Amino acid sequence: MKNITISDVAEALGVSKTTVSRAISGKGRIGAETREKVLAYIEKHNYTPNVIAKSLAQSKTYNIGVMIPAEYDIIDLPFFQSCLFGIQEIAATMDYDILLTISKPEDTTQLERIVTNRKVDGVILMRTFVDDKQAKMLSKRGIPFATIGSTNVEKAIQVDQDHESACKELTSILLMKKLNRIALIGGDENHVVTQSRLKGYLDAFKEAEVPVNEDLIYLSVNNSVLLEQKVEEILEKGADCIISMDDALCGNVLKKLRAEHVKVPGDIKVASFYNSSVLENNVPSITSLSFDEKELGMVACRSLMDKIEEKETRMATTLGYQVILRESTK
């Protein structure tokens, strides 16, 4: 059976194609009786408007831009993949496709070209930065956008995991175990998540009224050579525990400790502020924080859709976490 078009519907009912489009989109001036007549006809004849027709009728592209930072490590891929699964699951239910783009955080050229050429109806930024040029550009241009991660940029729909509370809770548990010389190794200081995790760590010390060893805090540890140097320093300074801000760092810490014949947890305790498949087979098992990355993507996409559809939108959402205590801190 031939698929009918907007033109077929218009001709059969003796109305204009614009009238049919307005009936389908629910927008524009059209009488209730005419709308009902059009909708009844297309239901009877199993008419399904294709994406191009819908986009023309509603001035939409039915695409969402998803921006991944070009400076990600291979170890970040499982996180981005899980988030993308969540985004795709929600987008598909709304007949939306995903336009995936990779760009350096300080470069807005590619993103500007996409929005200028009206390739997308909204954008999801997969990582936030202290000085977030891409988010600022989208806000200035009035493009609906959501961030996976917290941001201070106006008009952003932000969805984040409660890193601050999670890191504070895990650090507090370690402090209660009388581990007072807890070293912290973190990544790029320009990432908002790095600052959130640091604050949680510091708040735990403050609440426990335990002095913080500033000389045991190492940030912007962005390569394996630098990390090995910092682990050597930590061991020389007599730390009783090492917390890594993510599982990639933690994996390299464990590798260095094995090379130095330092036993975990016998000689030193180890924990991670982030858990993924990278650490799941380690012996001993690693104390860590668990988050649901797929939910992160789903909530971000659903919230962005609400904004695009001009529905009431929750501008900030914080998701939960789970502290998983394992052998590495016994």
N, C-alpha and C positions, 0 to 999 in steps of 0.2 A: 504494500500500500504506500502511495506517495506521501511524503511528509509535506504538510501544508505550511505555507509561509504567512507572514503578516499581510502580504498583498492578497493572498487567497482569502483570508478572513475578511479583509476590508471589502473585497469585491463581492463576496457572498452576502455580506450584511448591508452593502450599500453605504459604507462609511469610509472616511479617509484612513490612510495608514497611520497618520498621527493620532487619530482617535483610538485605534487599536493599541498603539504603543502606550498611550496614556492609561488605557484600561489595564494593561498588563503591569505597568510600573506603579499604578496607584497615585500618580502625580499629574498635575495639570488640570485644567478645567474640563470636566466631562460630566454629563448628567448621570445620576445613579442608575436610571433605567437603561441607558446606553451601555454603561459599564457592565451591568448584570447580563445584558444581551451578548456582549462580546465574550465575557468569561464563560457563559453557558455554552456558547458555540465552540470555543477552543477546548473546553472540557469534553464535550461530546465527540469532538474529532481528534482527541488526543494530541493537541498541538502543544509542543514544548519549545519555547523560544531558545535558540542557540545563544551562546555567550556573546557573539558579535552583535546579534539583534538586541539582546538585553543591554549591552554596553551602549549602543546607539540610543536606545529608548531611555536609559537612565543616566546617560553621561558618565558611565563608569568603565573602567578597564577590566574589572574582575581579576586583577593581579595585586599581589602584595609583595613588596620588596623586602628581602631579608638580607641584612648586611653583616657579614662576618669579617672581623678584623684580619688584615693580612699578616699581622705579626704573631698569629697564634702558633703554638707548638703542636707537634703531631700528637702529643699527649692530650691536647684539648679536644681532639676530634670526637671522642665518645660523648663529651658534654654537649657539643654542638649538634651531634647526630641525634641524641635523645630529645633535645629541644626542638629540632626540626621535625621529628616524628610527631611531637605534640602540636606544632604549628600546622603541619600538613593535615592532621586528623580533623582539626577544627575548620581549616580553610576549605577542605573538600566538601564538608557539609553545607557550605555556603556558596558552592560552585565557583570558588576562587582558586587560582593557580599561584605558584610561588616563583618569583624572579629572584634567584640567588646571586648575590654579588659579593666579591671580596675586594676590600680596599684598605689602604693604610688609614688609621684613625685621624691623622692630621690632614688628609687629602679629601676634600669634599667634591672634587671635580666629577667623578663618576656618578655619585649620588645626585648631584645637581643636574646632570644631563638626564638622568632617569626621570626625575620629577618635572623638569622643564618640558620634556617631550611627552609628559603625561602617560608614562608607561605603567604606573601603579596608582592605586587609590590610597595607599598608606604604606608605612615602612616599619619594620621591626629591627632595631639595633641590638645585636647579640651580645654586646659588651659596652659598659659605660666607662668613661674616663673623667678624671678630675677636671681637665679642660677639654670638654667634649664638643669639638668643632662641628661634627656631623649633626648632633642633636640640636645645637644652636641654630644651624642653618635651616633645619626642618621646622623648628619653632618659629623662626623669623618669617618663613615663607608660608606658614599656616598649613603645612601638610600634616594630616593625622599620623602620629607615630607612637610606637611603644618601645620601651627599653627593657631588656632583660638585665636587670641590675638597677641600682638606685642612681638618681641624678637630681641635680638642683635646677636643671634647665626647665623653663616655663613651658607649659602646654604638653609636657611629656606624660604619657600613660606609663607608669613604671611598675614592673612586677619583679620582685626580688625575694630571695630566700633570707631568712633572718640570721644572717651571718654574725652580726654583732652579738646577739643573745646566745647563739650556738657556741661561738668561740669563748664567750665569757663562761658559759656553763661547763664546757670541757676543761678549761683552764682552772676553774674553781674546784673541780673534782680532783685534779692533779695536785693542787695546793693542799687540799684536805688530806691527801696521802703523804703530806710533809715533804713534798718535792718543791723546795723553795728556789732552787737555782735552775729555772726552766728557760732554756734558750728558745728563741723564735727565729725561724728562717722563712723569709717571704720573697715574693717576686716583685714585679714592677710597681713602684710607688705611685705611678700615674693611674693605676687601675683603682676604681672606687672600691671594689671588693677587697683589695689589699688594705685600704684604710679602715674599712669596716671590721675586718678580722683583727687588725692591730688594736682598734679601740676595745673590742671585746676582751682581748688578752689583757690589756692594761686595766680595764674596769674590774676584772677578776682580782687582780693584785690589790687594787684600791679597796674593794669591798672586804677582802680578807685581812686588810691592814698589814700586808707583807710588802717590804720594799722591793721595787723593781730593779733588777740588774740591767741597766741601760746598755752595758757593754756586751750583753748576751742577746741583743736584738739586731738582726741582720736583714735588711730589706734590699730590694733590687738585686737579688742573687739570681742572675739571668743566664748563667752558663755553668757547665759542670766543673770547669777548672776553678772558678771562683767559689763554687759550693764546697769543693774539696778543701780549699783553704779555710773556709769558715768553719767547717766541721772540725778540722785540726785545732783551730783556735778555741772552739767550744770545749773540746776534750782537755786542752791545756788549762782552761779556766775552771775545770772541775764541775761542769754542769751535771745535774743528776737526771735531766730529761731534755729531749729535743722535740719541739713541736714544729712541723712543717705546715705552711699555709695551704699546700695542696698535695695531691698524691704523687705528682711528678717529682716535686722536690723531695718528698718523703722517700720515694724509690731510690733516688740518688744518694740520699743520706744513708739509707740502709746498705747500699752498695759500698760506700766509703767505710762504714763501720765494719763490714765484713772484711774489707781489705786490710783494715787496721787490727783485725782480730779482737774487736770490741763486741762483747756479748750483749744481746738484747733479750730480756730485760735485766739480766744479771748485773752488767756493768753500767748500763744507762737505759733509761726508759725512752720510748719513742711513741709519738702520736701524730696524727694528721688532722688538719681542719677540713679535709675533704676526702671522701671515700669514692672509689670507683673500682672497676675490674682490674686496674693496674695493681692494686694491693691485695686482691682477694685470695691469691695463692701463696702469699708470703708466709714464711715460718720464721718466727712466731707471727700469729695474726696481729694486725695493727689496730689499736684504738683509734677511732676516727668519728667524723660527723657524716651522717647520711642525709642526702637531699633528693627530692624527686624532680629530675631535670625535665622529664616529659610533661609533668604538670605545669612547670614553669612556662614551657612553650605554649601549652594549651590555653592557659589563663591569659598570657600576653596576646595571643591571636584573638581569643574571644573578646577581650576588652577593646582591642583595636577595631574589630568588626562592629561592636556597639557604637564606637565613635564614628565610623564611616557611615553607619546607618542612622546616625543622628539620634541614637537612643541615649538614655541616661547611662553615663559611663563612670565606673569607679577608677579614679585617677591613680591611686596607689594601692597595691596589694602586696602583702608580705606573707610568704608561705612558711610552713613549719619545717622541723628538722628532727633528727633522732641521734642521740649520743650512743655510740656503740663501744662499750668497754671490752677490750680483748687482752690477749696475753702480753702484749708489748709494754703494758704499764703495770703489770702485776708486781 
